């Protein structure tokens, strides 16, 4: 069958348009570890860890657990984009393994929790992760660690399920709606079905949830006062993605919780990788502190 010059032209245009998209999908990082990579990570260190998968409505939620299963629960929640591997190094940290039962999870839309299919609602994300807290509800105290967008999510979980949360560690958390950058001019088009396919999976999910984050944070404003468990806020002063002023928001809103602030002048946004010891120290401190409060209860 012969192709007309017009058809050849159309096909050529489609190839030209598709090429950069295919290049983008093939070259951009996926921000996730496969099951084999997770197993290899721990095997190479002669450590044990378990991978889990459960259903929440239509979603598959994937997480990894390690450490002493009789000890307090520490749930690590990554930012955007990201996956459970953001905190996998903490599951291999000897001091933490000795003192806690450690869990790192893929949030909805990331890793192997329905990769690329975002859940912009913080309430629904909290519901999707709630089964982990319920499964290990007897591992008291239960401490949540959230980095970046994981920060407001763990705060939302403490607001919604105070009976399941005994402590929060907010690491470079994007919690103040007024500090969210005005990026709707490019995020809105990329969140539509017409253009979202252009983005690789992790970036597609990230764009969708960040696009909706400001109104989600605004909805939380009246409820921060309901958080009463201990909180540790870790923040760098040279964070270009989540401004230091989020600390001032925390001071204003966390009026009924005992709060400790760990501020580092020359620290940027990527705390889990650049300053992991700060998180490790905060976890160990929070496990002891929250435990004393749960005993009093």
Rosetta silent file (secondary structure, phi, psi, omega in degrees, C-alpha in Angstrom):
SEQUENCE: XXXXXXXXXXXXXXXXXXXXXXXXXXXXXXXXXXXXXXXXXXXXXXXXXXXXXXXXXXXXXXXXXXXXXXXXXXXXXXXXXXXXXXXXXXXXXXXXXXXXXXXXXXXXXXXXXXXXXXXXXXXXXXXXXXXXXXXXXXXXXXXXXXXXXXXXXXXXXXXXXXXXXXXXXXXXXXXXXXXXXXXXXXXXXXXXXXXXXXXXXXXXXXXXXXXXXXXXXXXXXXXXXXXXXXXXXXXXXXXXXXXXXXXXXXXXXXXXXXXXXXXXXXXXXXXXXXXXXXXXXXXXXXXXXXXXXXXXX
SCORE:     score description
SCORE:     0.000 S_00000001
   1 L     0.000  128.180 -179.630    0.000    0.000    0.000 S_00000001
   2 L   -84.308  140.732  177.434    1.406    3.341   -1.026 S_00000001
   3 L   -96.565  134.456  176.397    1.412    6.206    1.447 S_00000001
   4 L   -73.023  159.273  177.713    0.442    9.656    0.257 S_00000001
   5 H   -59.721  -31.909 -179.941    2.739   12.581    0.898 S_00000001
   6 H   -66.658  -44.940  179.658    0.097   13.917    3.309 S_00000001
   7 H   -65.599  -39.333  178.067    0.058   10.729    5.355 S_00000001
   8 H   -61.337  -38.877  178.579    3.837   10.616    5.373 S_00000001
   9 H   -64.899  -42.663  178.810    3.847   14.189    6.658 S_00000001
  10 H   -63.330  -44.942  179.788    1.396   13.380    9.453 S_00000001
  11 H   -62.241  -40.449  179.354    3.392   10.312   10.484 S_00000001
  12 H   -62.286  -44.006  178.968    6.594   12.356   10.470 S_00000001
  13 H   -61.627  -43.497 -179.931    5.021   15.021   12.710 S_00000001
  14 H   -62.844  -40.044  178.790    3.771   12.351   15.150 S_00000001
  15 H   -64.813  -42.678  179.473    7.222   10.786   15.314 S_00000001
  16 H   -62.633  -40.780  179.862    8.822   14.189   15.948 S_00000001
  17 H   -71.063  -36.310 -175.621    6.309   14.937   18.715 S_00000001
  18 H   -76.926  -28.875 -174.307    6.589   11.489   20.274 S_00000001
  19 H   -55.529  -51.062 -179.694   10.386   11.330   20.275 S_00000001
  20 H   -65.280  -30.624  178.249   11.013   13.745   23.176 S_00000001
  21 H   -66.515  -46.484  178.485    8.221   12.104   25.180 S_00000001
  22 H   -63.098  -38.587  177.736    9.723    8.645   24.706 S_00000001
  23 H   -62.501  -42.714 -179.846   13.150   10.062   25.542 S_00000001
  24 H   -61.593  -45.323 -178.457   11.735   11.634   28.718 S_00000001
  25 H   -66.293  -34.168 -176.246   10.125    8.376   29.816 S_00000001
  26 H   -82.501  -26.915 -173.168   13.252    6.346   29.153 S_00000001
  27 H   -99.472  -24.180 -177.159   15.788    8.718   30.708 S_00000001
  28 L   -76.584  145.168  178.599   14.036   10.086   33.781 S_00000001
  29 L   -66.194  149.375 -178.479   14.476    8.210   37.090 S_00000001
  30 L   -91.716  -11.708  179.146   11.506    6.136   38.252 S_00000001
  31 L    56.604   43.882  174.897   12.103    6.827   41.963 S_00000001
  32 L  -156.981  153.682  176.403   11.386    3.242   43.007 S_00000001
  33 L  -107.757  136.663  175.770   13.121   -0.004   43.896 S_00000001
  34 L   -73.155  165.819  178.244   11.903   -3.315   42.544 S_00000001
  35 H   -58.609  -39.221  179.182   11.168   -6.206   44.896 S_00000001
  36 H   -65.431  -40.070  179.780   14.405   -7.868   43.777 S_00000001
  37 H   -66.736  -37.353  177.120   16.372   -4.697   44.481 S_00000001
  38 H   -64.352  -46.966  179.768   14.843   -4.420   47.958 S_00000001
  39 H   -61.418  -41.961 -179.178   15.702   -8.058   48.724 S_00000001
  40 H   -65.627  -36.558 -179.541   19.239   -7.596   47.379 S_00000001
  41 H   -57.846  -48.301 -177.930   19.721   -4.440   49.456 S_00000001
  42 H   -77.357  -36.644  179.505   19.141   -6.277   52.730 S_00000001
  43 H   -61.985  -39.226 -179.572   20.762   -9.544   51.644 S_00000001
  44 L   -66.180  -17.385  179.541   23.998   -7.719   50.799 S_00000001
  45 L  -106.675    8.164 -178.572   24.028   -6.433   54.387 S_00000001
  46 L    54.780   41.794  179.830   23.145   -9.796   55.933 S_00000001
  47 L  -120.617  154.771  177.913   19.937   -8.300   57.295 S_00000001
  48 L  -101.389  147.055  175.658   16.363   -9.528   57.267 S_00000001
  49 L  -159.525  156.520 -178.111   13.375   -7.559   56.012 S_00000001
  50 E  -126.547  139.407  175.326    9.913   -8.401   54.743 S_00000001
  51 E  -100.438  143.157 -176.231    7.893   -6.999   51.871 S_00000001
  52 E  -134.237  153.737  175.583    4.132   -6.659   52.162 S_00000001
  53 E  -143.118  134.932  174.767    1.226   -5.794   49.894 S_00000001
  54 E  -141.696  163.252 -179.500   -2.394   -5.150   50.828 S_00000001
  55 E   -98.199  132.572  166.564   -5.536   -3.866   49.161 S_00000001
  56 E  -126.386  110.761 -171.871   -7.239   -0.617   50.063 S_00000001
  57 L    53.360 -121.849 -178.678  -10.323   -0.226   47.884 S_00000001
  58 L   -92.172   -3.064 -174.974   -8.881   -0.593   44.355 S_00000001
  59 E   -89.709  149.502  170.144   -5.342    0.306   45.366 S_00000001
  60 E  -104.539  122.079  179.145   -2.386   -1.957   46.117 S_00000001
  61 E  -107.500  127.167 -175.702   -0.248   -0.576   48.935 S_00000001
  62 E  -111.470  135.600  175.305    3.334   -1.824   49.174 S_00000001
  63 E  -150.529  164.401  179.749    5.603   -1.545   52.208 S_00000001
  64 E  -123.928  138.677  178.513    8.715   -3.056   53.773 S_00000001
  65 E  -124.026  151.381  178.967    9.208   -3.908   57.447 S_00000001
  66 E  -159.778  166.232  178.019   12.324   -4.668   59.474 S_00000001
  67 E    97.423 -167.962 -176.049   13.593   -4.647   63.040 S_00000001
  68 L   -80.004  112.407 -174.505   12.241   -6.047   66.290 S_00000001
  69 L   -68.460   -8.885  178.987    8.571   -6.897   65.737 S_00000001
  70 L   -95.809   -5.156 -173.711    7.857   -6.584   69.471 S_00000001
  71 L   -93.552  176.268  178.165    9.114   -2.999   69.696 S_00000001
  72 E   -56.729  149.375  179.310    7.423    0.376   69.011 S_00000001
  73 E   -85.761  133.333  170.860    6.259    1.052   65.465 S_00000001
  74 E  -124.578  116.296 -179.228    8.037    3.678   63.351 S_00000001
  75 E  -107.154  120.008  179.672    6.350    4.384   60.001 S_00000001
  76 E   -96.730  132.313 -177.206    8.371    6.351   57.434 S_00000001
  77 E  -125.916  119.542 -173.073    6.438    8.312   54.773 S_00000001
  78 L   -80.085  172.414 -179.645    8.293    9.716   51.742 S_00000001
  79 L   -92.839 -150.915 -172.264    7.839   12.961   49.837 S_00000001
  80 L  -137.533  121.951   -7.839    6.957   13.782   46.230 S_00000001
  81 L   -74.957  172.086 -179.354    8.166   12.276   44.002 S_00000001
  82 L   167.235 -170.792  176.780    9.667    9.363   45.881 S_00000001
  83 L  -165.660 -177.192 -176.802    9.099    5.881   47.215 S_00000001
  84 H   -60.369  -22.067 -178.311    9.847    3.707   50.210 S_00000001
  85 H   -68.286  -12.522  175.528   13.541    3.584   49.255 S_00000001
  86 H   -59.677  -28.970 -177.385   13.882    7.178   50.535 S_00000001
  87 H  -117.763   11.051 -173.620   13.982    5.667   54.024 S_00000001
  88 H   -64.545  -29.761  178.224   15.266    2.177   53.320 S_00000001
  89 H   -62.406  -29.023  179.454   18.642    3.006   54.856 S_00000001
  90 H   -71.561  -26.815  177.287   16.953    3.591   58.210 S_00000001
  91 H   -74.433  -12.148  177.015   15.616    0.020   58.143 S_00000001
  92 H  -104.467    3.215 -178.975   19.244   -1.106   57.971 S_00000001
  93 L   -81.952  119.353 -171.588   20.393    1.106   60.853 S_00000001
  94 H   -56.159  -47.105 -176.344   21.414   -1.141   63.734 S_00000001
  95 H   -61.850  -38.010  178.931   20.370    1.177   66.554 S_00000001
  96 H   -71.887  -40.418  179.710   16.909    1.625   65.077 S_00000001
  97 H   -62.412  -32.456  179.937   16.456   -2.089   64.383 S_00000001
  98 H   -74.102  -27.354 -170.026   17.261   -2.831   68.015 S_00000001
  99 H  -112.189   -3.508 -175.239   14.784   -0.319   69.399 S_00000001
 100 E  -155.013  162.141  170.056   11.850   -0.270   66.988 S_00000001
 101 E   -99.781  115.957 -166.515    9.783   -2.091   64.410 S_00000001
 102 E  -105.291  133.933  179.111   10.464   -0.113   61.238 S_00000001
 103 E  -133.522  130.827  171.270    8.165    0.296   58.247 S_00000001
 104 E  -123.802  134.009 -170.394    8.706    2.301   55.059 S_00000001
 105 E  -125.144  151.346  168.151    5.863    2.498   52.558 S_00000001
 106 L   -83.038  119.711  175.441    5.137    3.523   48.994 S_00000001
 107 L   -67.422  159.287  178.458    2.468    6.223   49.127 S_00000001
 108 L   -53.843  127.116  179.807   -0.456    5.897   46.677 S_00000001
 109 L    97.785   -6.808 -175.218    0.766    6.573   43.151 S_00000001
 110 L  -127.166  161.385  178.381    4.436    5.874   43.884 S_00000001
 111 L    57.344 -122.704  178.299    6.785    2.908   43.970 S_00000001
 112 L  -115.088   31.929  171.142    4.679   -0.224   43.752 S_00000001
 113 L  -110.376   73.261 -178.423    1.495    1.325   45.133 S_00000001
 114 L    55.941   62.038 -176.552   -0.245    1.850   41.757 S_00000001
 115 L   -49.847  127.093  176.105    2.664    3.692   40.196 S_00000001
 116 L    89.624  -13.071 -179.210    1.631    6.852   38.361 S_00000001
 117 L  -102.714   91.854 -171.808   -1.962    6.899   39.670 S_00000001
 118 L   -70.674  157.940  169.000   -1.947    9.737   42.189 S_00000001
 119 L  -123.742   98.116 -175.193   -4.273   10.314   45.114 S_00000001
 120 L   -71.232  -20.011 -178.302   -4.388   14.102   45.608 S_00000001
 121 L   -79.287  121.866  176.431   -6.598   13.925   48.719 S_00000001
 122 H   -65.257  -34.227  178.644   -4.582   13.823   51.941 S_00000001
 123 H   -63.052  -43.229 -179.806   -7.590   12.317   53.705 S_00000001
 124 H   -72.096  -33.279  174.065   -7.748    9.438   51.228 S_00000001
 125 H   -63.257  -42.286  178.208   -3.989    8.942   51.401 S_00000001
 126 H   -61.044  -41.742  177.841   -4.315    8.729   55.185 S_00000001
 127 H   -62.632  -38.283 -179.142   -7.085    6.159   54.796 S_00000001
 128 H   -66.422  -30.332 -179.581   -4.914    4.136   52.425 S_00000001
 129 H   -94.338  -12.433 -178.873   -2.096    3.964   55.020 S_00000001
 130 H   -55.118  -38.763  179.245   -4.355    3.491   58.036 S_00000001
 131 H   -55.913  -28.394  176.816   -4.330   -0.344   57.715 S_00000001
 132 H   -66.306  -45.123  178.795   -0.610   -0.315   58.575 S_00000001
 133 H   -63.743  -37.914 -179.751   -1.323    1.513   61.841 S_00000001
 134 H   -69.854  -39.271 -179.606   -4.207   -0.841   62.573 S_00000001
 135 H   -63.039  -37.531 -176.791   -2.175   -3.968   61.850 S_00000001
 136 L  -111.503   33.253 -176.441    0.567   -2.881   64.260 S_00000001
 137 L   -64.330  -20.846 -179.627   -1.623   -1.022   66.746 S_00000001
 138 L   -88.809   -4.559  175.783   -0.135   -3.049   69.628 S_00000001
 139 L   -86.341   76.006 -175.419    3.424   -1.920   68.791 S_00000001
 140 L   -95.284  147.777   -6.086    3.294    1.084   71.096 S_00000001
 141 L   -74.116  165.874  179.473    4.203    3.845   70.839 S_00000001
 142 E  -112.772  114.251 -173.872    3.487    4.426   67.159 S_00000001
 143 E  -112.526  132.282  178.679    5.686    7.140   65.651 S_00000001
 144 E  -109.060  134.388  177.858    5.247    8.594   62.153 S_00000001
 145 E  -117.858  121.116 -178.769    8.123   10.180   60.208 S_00000001
 146 E  -127.565  127.561  178.656    7.180   12.274   57.169 S_00000001
 147 E  -104.522  134.973  175.308    9.511   14.041   54.753 S_00000001
 148 L    59.364 -117.841  178.201    8.378   16.941   52.534 S_00000001
 149 H   -67.113  -20.166  173.839    4.797   16.159   51.404 S_00000001
 150 H   -65.653  -21.307  178.853    4.925   13.242   53.819 S_00000001
 151 H   -63.152  -57.633  177.762    4.966   15.883   56.586 S_00000001
 152 H   -64.228  -27.634  179.084    1.408   17.173   56.142 S_00000001
 153 H   -66.451  -44.411  179.999    0.241   13.622   55.463 S_00000001
 154 H   -69.537  -30.454  174.510    1.420   12.299   58.828 S_00000001
 155 H   -64.263  -41.266  176.927   -0.091   15.382   60.495 S_00000001
 156 H   -61.201  -39.288  179.170   -3.369   14.529   58.766 S_00000001
 157 H   -66.108  -37.925  177.581   -3.113   10.970   60.094 S_00000001
 158 H   -67.506  -34.874  177.947   -2.589   12.276   63.638 S_00000001
 159 H   -69.398  -44.206 -175.494   -5.651   14.508   63.242 S_00000001
 160 H   -77.698  -36.149 -174.072   -7.834   11.737   61.822 S_00000001
 161 L  -129.705   63.389 -177.487   -6.593    8.837   63.978 S_00000001
 162 H   -60.699  -26.012 -179.833   -5.265   10.200   67.282 S_00000001
 163 H   -73.702  -11.992 -177.787   -5.841    6.810   68.902 S_00000001
 164 H  -111.307   -2.779 -175.667   -3.325    5.248   66.473 S_00000001
 165 L  -125.986  125.937 -177.566   -0.582    7.916   66.518 S_00000001
 166 L  -113.372   -7.094  179.307    1.677    8.627   69.499 S_00000001
 167 E  -171.030  148.690  179.484    4.341   10.858   67.962 S_00000001
 168 E  -126.405  141.009  170.333    5.251   12.806   64.820 S_00000001
 169 E  -125.554  106.524 -177.340    8.588   13.698   63.233 S_00000001
 170 E   -97.456  114.457 -174.648    8.052   16.269   60.475 S_00000001
 171 E  -108.662  110.581 -179.218   11.143   16.522   58.262 S_00000001
 172 L    48.451   49.619 -173.860   11.230   19.556   55.939 S_00000001
 173 L   -81.900  132.699  177.644    7.455   19.361   55.835 S_00000001
 174 L   -87.361   85.788 -170.009    5.452   21.498   53.400 S_00000001
 175 L  -109.892  -19.061 -177.397    2.692   22.352   55.874 S_00000001
 176 L   -94.805  115.191 -178.562    1.886   26.049   55.368 S_00000001
 177 H   -61.908  -29.512 -178.324   -0.549   26.621   52.465 S_00000001
 178 H   -70.836  -17.329 -179.506    0.557   30.249   52.128 S_00000001
 179 H   -95.466   -1.180  177.500    4.090   29.143   51.335 S_00000001
 180 L   -70.785  129.503 -177.823    3.087   26.876   48.468 S_00000001
 181 L   -67.038  149.020  178.173    4.464   28.340   45.209 S_00000001
 182 L   -82.469   90.216 -176.814    1.998   29.520   42.570 S_00000001
 183 L  -116.662   15.891 -175.619    2.724   26.909   39.912 S_00000001
 184 H   -63.272  -24.394 -177.784   -0.804   26.293   38.622 S_00000001
 185 H   -59.801  -30.870  176.966    0.106   27.865   35.266 S_00000001
 186 H  -111.599  -25.362 -179.767    2.063   24.745   34.333 S_00000001
 187 H   -73.569  -36.995 -178.045    0.776   22.130   36.789 S_00000001
 188 H   -59.671  -51.318  178.664   -2.889   22.533   35.832 S_00000001
 189 H   -60.914  -38.431 -178.129   -2.448   21.616   32.140 S_00000001
 190 H   -73.396  -12.301  177.411   -0.152   18.710   33.037 S_00000001
 191 L   -89.931   -4.733  179.841   -2.775   17.361   35.463 S_00000001
 192 L   -84.169  154.173  177.794   -5.354   16.964   32.676 S_00000001
 193 L   -59.544  -23.764 -177.352   -5.875   13.630   30.873 S_00000001
 194 L   -70.846  -31.501 -175.234   -4.808   15.357   27.645 S_00000001
 195 L  -120.604  -15.606 -175.071   -1.254   16.070   28.823 S_00000001
 196 H   -60.533  -29.302 -179.284   -0.607   13.985   31.946 S_00000001
 197 H   -63.435  -19.857 -179.980    0.519   11.037   29.785 S_00000001
 198 H   -64.997  -34.350 -173.868    3.542   13.069   28.735 S_00000001
 199 L   -81.307  141.995  170.600    5.058   12.818   32.209 S_00000001
 200 L   -60.352  156.783 -170.992    6.832    9.701   33.497 S_00000001
 201 H   -48.404  -50.803 -176.832    4.875    7.858   36.204 S_00000001
 202 H   -64.795  -38.922 -179.273    6.521    9.320   39.308 S_00000001
 203 H   -74.605  -30.844  176.673    6.357   12.868   37.956 S_00000001
 204 H   -64.566  -47.760  178.737    2.766   12.425   36.820 S_00000001
 205 H   -64.708  -40.732 -179.301    1.677   11.389   40.312 S_00000001
 206 H   -64.194  -45.606 -179.162    3.804   14.110   41.892 S_00000001
 207 H   -59.905  -42.599 -176.909    2.418   16.856   39.654 S_00000001
 208 H   -64.301  -45.472 -176.205   -1.174   15.880   40.394 S_00000001
 209 H   -75.053  -34.060  177.488   -0.826   15.838   44.178 S_00000001
 210 H   -69.516  -35.293  177.056    1.298   18.999   44.358 S_00000001
 211 H   -58.933  -34.782 -178.462   -1.204   20.775   42.114 S_00000001
 212 L   -96.496   -0.180 -170.850   -3.914   20.029   44.718 S_00000001
 213 H   -65.588  -43.400 -176.570   -1.733   20.480   47.814 S_00000001
 214 H   -56.101  -52.712  177.639   -2.518   24.124   48.641 S_00000001
 215 H   -63.734  -30.816  176.566   -6.315   23.605   49.002 S_00000001
 216 H   -64.090  -42.811  178.485   -5.640   20.357   50.869 S_00000001
 217 H   -67.696  -36.228  177.962   -3.468   22.250   53.371 S_00000001
 218 H   -63.419  -37.428  177.793   -6.082   25.000   53.663 S_00000001
 219 H   -64.748  -26.472 -178.738   -8.685   22.407   54.643 S_00000001
 220 H   -79.546  -17.323 -170.815   -6.402   21.282   57.482 S_00000001
 221 H   -49.437  -45.867 -177.033   -6.048   24.749   59.035 S_00000001
 222 H   -72.942   -8.322 -169.072   -8.818   24.452   61.689 S_00000001
 223 H  -109.846   -4.070  178.124   -7.620   21.033   62.836 S_00000001
 224 H   -59.625  -31.457 -179.539   -3.943   21.475   63.704 S_00000001
 225 H   -64.610  -16.772 -179.257   -5.013   22.310   67.261 S_00000001
 226 H   -79.875  -10.379  177.702   -6.318   18.742   67.564 S_00000001
 227 L   -79.782  119.858 -177.587   -2.792   17.308   67.450 S_00000001
 228 L  -120.740   -8.417 -179.296   -1.757   16.597   71.036 S_00000001
 229 L   -76.835  161.922  177.830    0.974   13.974   70.636 S_00000001
 230 E   -61.084  144.834 -179.361    4.688   14.945   70.838 S_00000001
 231 E  -133.524  136.668  169.031    6.132   16.452   67.654 S_00000001
 232 E  -117.145  126.356  178.609    9.701   16.964   66.468 S_00000001
 233 E  -108.458  122.853  178.563   10.169   19.368   63.548 S_00000001
 234 E  -112.300  125.103 -174.892   13.435   19.079   61.570 S_00000001
 235 E  -150.766  139.932  173.925   14.159   21.895   59.123 S_00000001
 236 E   -97.946  150.848 -178.114   17.080   23.435   57.289 S_00000001
 237 L   -84.144  -12.466  178.761   17.418   27.170   56.764 S_00000001
 238 L  -113.340   32.210  177.047   18.652   26.852   53.167 S_00000001
 239 L   -77.259  113.260 -177.803   15.838   24.609   51.975 S_00000001
 240 L   -86.966  -10.277 -179.028   14.904   25.925   48.515 S_00000001
 241 L  -100.081  -39.909  176.932   11.912   23.594   48.081 S_00000001
 242 L  -124.075  104.070 -172.754   10.195   23.927   51.469 S_00000001
 243 L   -59.077  149.444  178.519   10.942   27.348   53.002 S_00000001
 244 L   -57.076  -27.730 -177.831   12.212   27.649   56.549 S_00000001
 245 L   -61.423  -13.083  173.734    9.135   29.758   57.369 S_00000001
 246 H   -60.264  -25.900  176.384    7.166   26.515   57.633 S_00000001
 247 H   -64.101  -41.996  178.345    8.694   26.327   61.111 S_00000001
 248 H   -62.894  -36.935  176.056    6.893   29.528   62.079 S_00000001
 249 H   -62.068  -44.274  178.958    3.650   27.988   60.845 S_00000001
 250 H   -60.309  -42.234 -179.989    4.268   24.944   63.059 S_00000001
 251 H   -63.452  -34.409 -178.445    4.872   27.192   66.069 S_00000001
 252 H   -77.962  -32.645 -170.704    1.611   29.007   65.392 S_00000001
 253 H   -98.679  -30.421 -177.159   -0.549   25.948   64.723 S_00000001
 254 L   -87.663   67.668 -171.690    0.743   23.208   67.049 S_00000001
 255 L   -84.838  -17.380 -176.955   -0.653   24.882   70.139 S_00000001
 256 L  -116.048   15.784 -179.490   -1.711   21.737   72.032 S_00000001
 257 L  -122.713  142.987  171.185    1.288   19.517   71.335 S_00000001
 258 L   -73.087  121.321 -172.944    4.722   19.390   72.976 S_00000001
 259 E  -123.392  137.683  173.150    7.046   20.386   70.124 S_00000001
 260 E  -118.823  137.492 -178.415   10.817   20.286   69.720 S_00000001
 261 E  -112.990  127.792  176.010   12.533   22.080   66.831 S_00000001
 262 E  -112.682  104.648 -174.112   15.774   20.864   65.251 S_00000001
 263 E  -113.686  130.789  179.219   17.053   23.667   63.029 S_00000001
 264 E  -122.596  122.938 -173.292   20.263   23.469   60.970 S_00000001
 265 L   -59.894  -43.292 -172.479   21.554   26.664   59.337 S_00000001
 266 L  -104.939   24.253 -177.415   23.272   25.105   56.316 S_00000001
 267 L   -99.051  137.699  178.889   20.893   22.187   55.658 S_00000001
 268 L   -96.785 -156.527 -172.425   18.828   21.881   52.476 S_00000001
 269 L   -77.937  -22.865 -166.659   15.681   19.882   51.689 S_00000001
 270 L   -93.211   55.837 -173.521   17.204   16.430   51.306 S_00000001
 271 H   -58.901  -44.046 -177.858   17.563   15.622   54.988 S_00000001
 272 H   -57.761  -24.825 -178.578   17.119   11.811   54.806 S_00000001
 273 H  -100.647  -36.543 -175.834   20.234   11.610   52.616 S_00000001
 274 H   -87.397  -32.168 -177.147   22.353   14.538   53.826 S_00000001
 275 L  -136.507   56.610 -177.372   21.620   14.362   57.581 S_00000001
 276 H   -60.918  -28.072 -177.562   20.218   10.893   58.352 S_00000001
 277 H   -63.999  -31.292  177.492   21.601   11.012   61.895 S_00000001
 278 H   -61.525  -41.105  179.919   19.182   13.827   62.759 S_00000001
 279 H   -71.346  -42.186  178.045   16.252   11.577   61.880 S_00000001
 280 H   -58.997  -47.008  179.437   17.754    8.577   63.666 S_00000001
 281 H   -62.373  -40.669 -179.982   18.292   10.636   66.827 S_00000001
 282 H   -65.293  -40.154  178.702   14.764   12.050   66.612 S_00000001
 283 H   -62.978  -47.956 -178.946   13.262    8.577   66.232 S_00000001
 284 H   -62.316  -40.908  178.147   15.149    7.201   69.227 S_00000001
 285 H   -66.135  -43.433 -177.110   14.185   10.229   71.318 S_00000001
 286 H   -67.573  -37.200  178.876   10.550   10.089   70.214 S_00000001
 287 H   -59.435  -43.203  178.967   10.226    6.364   70.929 S_00000001
 288 H   -70.200  -45.778 -176.613   11.279    6.975   74.532 S_00000001
 289 H   -65.902  -48.692  179.960    9.275   10.182   74.925 S_00000001
 290 H   -65.345  -32.737  179.852    6.073    8.886   73.337 S_00000001
 291 H   -64.211  -40.758 -179.931    6.397    5.646   75.271 S_00000001
 292 H   -65.426  -33.382  179.044    6.380    7.497   78.591 S_00000001
 293 H   -74.733  -36.430  179.070    3.223    9.353   77.537 S_00000001
 294 H   -69.143  -32.125  175.838    1.417    6.213   76.386 S_00000001
 295 H   -63.950  -42.324  179.425    2.216    4.595   79.742 S_00000001
 296 H   -62.594  -34.849  179.450    0.645    7.581   81.514 S_00000001
 297 L   -64.309    0.000    0.000   -2.487    7.185   79.394 S_00000001
